Amino acid sequence: MAAQTAALHRAVATDHLAAFSTLLSAPTEHGPSLATLVRSCAETWSRAWWIITAPDWPQAEYRARAMKVDELIAGHRRGIRLLSGESMEDATARASAERESVLAVGAQPEPVPRYTKLTKDLFVALGKSDDDAAALYSHLSGVAHGESVFTESLSDKPPQNGASGLALPRQNLRTYGSMMHGITFIGTIRLLKAWGAPSDIVDAYFNAAKRAGDMLPKDTAV
């Protein structure tokens, strides 16, 4: 399950990356939507990151299964129904049994961190300090939620017809692009190694991604 879950998160994160690239190529200017995609991509990759950075296979399996149990419990609390028609109670009981089954092969119980901590930890793995990781996540979340304190930096065009216009300041673009590249880079490298990919494939991806990263403007604080 660990490999399948990590691959699913990678696929979802890659979809966010593709949407990010499409918006950058659009004839119109975007800002908040780009920040929202960076946040979604980071949160998704951080879930895969927690699984693939486990110390061994049993613990990776436990983390993947524990995450599923937590998602089902949270969904049940919010009144969500499964498309399969299975009751949330039955699905949670089944997932809990699957989680507990890997204890027999050496896994240790551990709580699932909240997505905020998972994402900040991913930013730290990318080289950010704890304070910078917290500030960046706060910015991305604030923009995604439409909080004016954070969206003001993306609305500095002269007002037209009494309404503020959206803009994408250069420093924001540098940060968003750098984060998207960095998250995808370290996540993919770690995932390839976890999958046991041949070294020539890992090296080829590393070199291609590094060349792409070298073309990006240097990141600055937003």
Steps between C-alpha positions, in 0.01 A plus 500: 500500500785741577629504142149534356407785735823689436452459125145634526620808689770554238241482222274754672794734569608471135150603394534815714838565337349466153223746588763741639694482173184556296410814696850640456456462123155658497456840331339638817681572826445280806618516858285347775424189293873435460558527875209263559648245260839523672333436834299204367804352329708537816235349725458205265872436460544530878269204552708291262818634662393378845446151360818469295726644772399229747803314642397166348232326293275389794491857630423637155210256477378603844514869409305451177231299677485729802452798271205326335340430839539865600345616172200270548447615858519865394264436209250326725512793739412736214215279378670391178377187324712260297421466129529121536195499726692340786417655834768716659486281811573182301770669291670637812489162675649329194774762460580482871543123478733545201702754695532275802602202286842648422589514870569128473785564254682760708314829451463731798181698573535872440250786463440660163629861504258772396537615141638834622797328667547263206523793258733704720725196538512469121601865471777440755619200296518741208745714697271754666549593863218418742398868511510542122305176451230621739485846338478355149226255592307779673524712186384221270214403731394861549487561126313173442242605760465849351630681809563863405815527712664254261318576173588872511840416355324353197269794432734792443386595153332842479128456571280491192137611520526506878628142526850385587683312228698182552871489440783254547797685651836376379611385845185292541551337162859413591392344828206306355703368208794407721277319748316305229829390347665417832209302641465296181877449480567364848175302507565327170863420582400349833216306343719362221749375757222352713376313194849367438534669160829435319768758578521615136131594506540685831808680367326592175206653686733677745702662222194602296324646805815683607536659157139616520556637851811689392287693251264625770557840666626473857234475768427796726263539793141589413 
